[in-house]
Structures are given as structure tokens and as C-alpha cells.
Amino acid sequence: MKQYQDMYVENQIMTANPAKLIAMLYDGAMDFIEKAKENINNKDYIGANENIKKAQDIIMELNLSLDVERGGEIAKNLRSLYNYFYRRLLEANVKKDIKALDEVKEFIKELADVWKEAMKKEGKNLSNLSTPSKSTFSVSG
């Protein structure tokens, strides 16, 4: 069954447009943060480290996919936010700090909600964005 789930997720990733990929990246980051919190609560610090690093990879991919020239002030502000998230995730990993994880997750949730609302309103206008790397997604994550 797991094999079929992995194939389904991989297919969704490979066929998603750039706007949908960004939404999936936000969702993935929140999922990995939630898993890391569970790991910390269970004193599985190796698992927490792995899940926080996966969330960091997603944040880095979101940051690298920004087009500051075309995106202007919004892209610059997002870059600052992503850099902040990355630093807080690094701190959370070192200290195994659930509050820092909650903080980053809440910010990401707000961004994801705004992004999903924009996708509904703008639809096709968001489909010509820079494409995040599809290799950021880990099916076995």
C-alpha cells in the first residue's frame, strides 16, 4: 500500500504547475515541522533532526525560487521571511525547541492560506511563476 501512496504523491508532484508546487511545499514544510515536534516529544532527536532538516530544505527551495527582479518588494519581503524561518528552524534543531517550531509553522500556515486564496482568485496568472525544484519533495518523507 505504501508503494502505491508513494507513486501517487510522486505523480502529483511531477504534474503540478508552479503555483500548486509552492502550495505543496508550504504543506510539506508544515508536515515536517509537525513530525519534528512529535519526535521531540518522544525524545527521538535523530528523527527530529531529520524532519527539521527536511523543512529547512523546503524553505531554502522556496527562497531560491524567488524572482526578486520580477517579484519586487513582495519577493524581497518573502526572502527576508524565508531567511528568518531558516534561522529559527536551525535554532529549533539545536535546542529542540518546540516553541520555535510552532512559531515557524504558524507563519508558514498564514503564508499558505494567503497563497491558496491567491491561487483561487488569480488561477492562470500564477501558473507562469518560477518553478521550484521538484526534487525538493521526498516521497519517502
C-alpha positions as semicolon CSV with decimal commas, in nm:
position;residue;x (nm);y (nm);z (nm)
1;M;0,000;0,000;0,000
2;K;0,285;0,239;0,087
3;Q;0,433;0,185;-0,259
4;Y;0,107;0,299;-0,422
5;Q;0,084;0,602;-0,195
6;D;0,441;0,698;-0,286
7;M;0,364;0,660;-0,657
8;Y;0,052;0,876;-0,619
9;V;0,242;1,152;-0,439
10;E;0,525;1,141;-0,691
11;N;0,276;1,168;-0,977
12;Q;0,110;1,471;-0,816
13;I;0,445;1,642;-0,776
14;M;0,560;1,574;-1,130
15;T;0,237;1,702;-1,285
16;A;0,177;2,007;-1,064
17;N;0,205;2,359;-1,204
18;P;0,444;2,602;-1,028
19;A;0,168;2,765;-0,820
20;K;0,048;2,426;-0,695
21;L;0,407;2,321;-0,622
22;I;0,451;2,621;-0,392
23;A;0,133;2,527;-0,206
24;M;0,263;2,171;-0,176
25;L;0,596;2,299;-0,045
26;Y;0,420;2,500;0,226
27;D;0,216;2,194;0,322
28;G;0,526;1,976;0,324
29;A;0,717;2,215;0,548
30;M;0,430;2,221;0,797
31;D;0,408;1,841;0,792
32;F;0,781;1,801;0,859
33;I;0,765;2,055;1,140
34;E;0,474;1,867;1,296
35;K;0,666;1,537;1,268
36;A;0,969;1,702;1,429
37;K;0,755;1,819;1,721
38;E;0,629;1,463;1,770
39;N;0,988;1,335;1,751
40;I;1,098;1,582;2,019
41;N;0,808;1,489;2,243
42;N;0,906;1,122;2,202
43;K;1,273;1,206;2,266
44;D;1,360;1,085;1,913
45;Y;1,617;1,355;1,848
46;I;1,759;1,189;1,538
47;G;1,412;1,184;1,381
48;A;1,356;1,544;1,488
49;N;1,685;1,645;1,327
50;E;1,589;1,472;1,000
51;N;1,244;1,629;0,986
52;I;1,367;1,977;1,072
53;K;1,634;1,946;0,801
54;K;1,363;1,850;0,551
55;A;1,162;2,158;0,650
56;Q;1,479;2,367;0,610
57;D;1,535;2,220;0,263
58;I;1,185;2,324;0,163
59;I;1,233;2,676;0,298
60;M;1,563;2,700;0,110
61;E;1,394;2,586;-0,212
62;L;1,117;2,842;-0,169
63;N;1,381;3,109;-0,112
64;L;1,587;3,009;-0,414
65;S;1,281;3,002;-0,641
66;L;1,202;3,369;-0,573
67;D;1,247;3,605;-0,866
68;V;1,334;3,929;-0,688
69;E;1,353;4,126;-1,013
70;R;1,001;4,035;-1,126
71;G;0,859;3,998;-0,776
72;G;0,982;4,332;-0,648
73;E;0,909;4,425;-0,289
74;I;0,692;4,119;-0,223
75;A;0,972;3,884;-0,327
76;K;1,222;4,077;-0,113
77;N;0,990;4,051;0,188
78;L;0,939;3,680;0,127
79;R;1,315;3,633;0,103
80;S;1,354;3,800;0,444
81;L;1,081;3,579;0,590
82;Y;1,230;3,262;0,445
83;N;1,573;3,356;0,582
84;Y;1,414;3,413;0,923
85;F;1,231;3,078;0,906
86;Y;1,554;2,901;0,814
87;R;1,739;3,056;1,109
88;R;1,457;2,972;1,352
89;L;1,447;2,613;1,227
90;L;1,823;2,592;1,278
91;E;1,782;2,722;1,634
92;A;1,492;2,484;1,694
93;N;1,704;2,194;1,579
94;V;1,999;2,282;1,800
95;K;1,782;2,344;2,108
96;K;1,500;2,100;2,021
97;D;1,271;2,398;2,077
98;I;0,904;2,320;2,011
99;K;0,804;2,686;2,058
100;A;1,033;2,790;1,772
101;L;0,884;2,515;1,556
102;D;0,533;2,633;1,641
103;E;0,627;2,990;1,552
104;V;0,763;2,895;1,210
105;K;0,473;2,662;1,140
106;E;0,221;2,935;1,223
107;F;0,391;3,181;0,987
108;I;0,404;2,920;0,712
109;K;0,037;2,839;0,766
110;E;-0,052;3,206;0,723
111;L;0,154;3,225;0,403
112;A;-0,002;2,902;0,276
113;D;-0,353;3,030;0,342
114;V;-0,282;3,355;0,158
115;W;-0,118;3,165;-0,127
116;K;-0,410;2,924;-0,165
117;E;-0,654;3,215;-0,166
118;A;-0,445;3,388;-0,433
119;M;-0,447;3,066;-0,637
120;K;-0,827;3,065;-0,628
121;K;-0,850;3,429;-0,733
122;E;-0,564;3,452;-0,981
123;G;-0,558;3,100;-1,122
124;K;-0,375;3,114;-1,452
125;N;-0,180;3,429;-1,367
126;L;0,014;3,227;-1,109
127;S;0,097;2,944;-1,347
128;N;0,390;3,129;-1,508
129;L;0,595;3,153;-1,189
130;S;0,948;3,026;-1,148
131;T;0,924;2,656;-1,080
132;P;1,061;2,524;-0,754
133;S;1,273;2,212;-0,796
134;K;1,059;1,901;-0,790
135;S;1,349;1,715;-0,631
136;T;1,283;1,901;-0,304
137;F;0,996;1,667;-0,236
138;S;1,084;1,342;-0,072
139;V;0,825;1,075;-0,136
140;S;0,967;0,871;0,146
141;G;0,942;1,175;0,379
